[in-house]
Amino acid sequence: MFKALGDPVRLRLLSTIASHKGGEACVCELTGVFDLSGPTISTA
């Protein structure tokens, strides 16, 4: 668990999702924020 939370991309993902209304976000909303593909984001 600590290894996952130590990853900077995962921390940014968590922060971005938490800041969305209701604490949820679609992968399509996150692909523009990160330089990663949709499948990579959805498994992160």
Sequence and secondary structure as in RCSB ss.txt:
>XXXX:A:sequence
MFKALGDPVRLRLLSTIASHKGGEACVCELTGVFDLSGPTISTA
>XXXX:A:secstr
 HHHHT HHHHHHHHHHHHSGGG   HHHHTTTSSS HHHHHH 
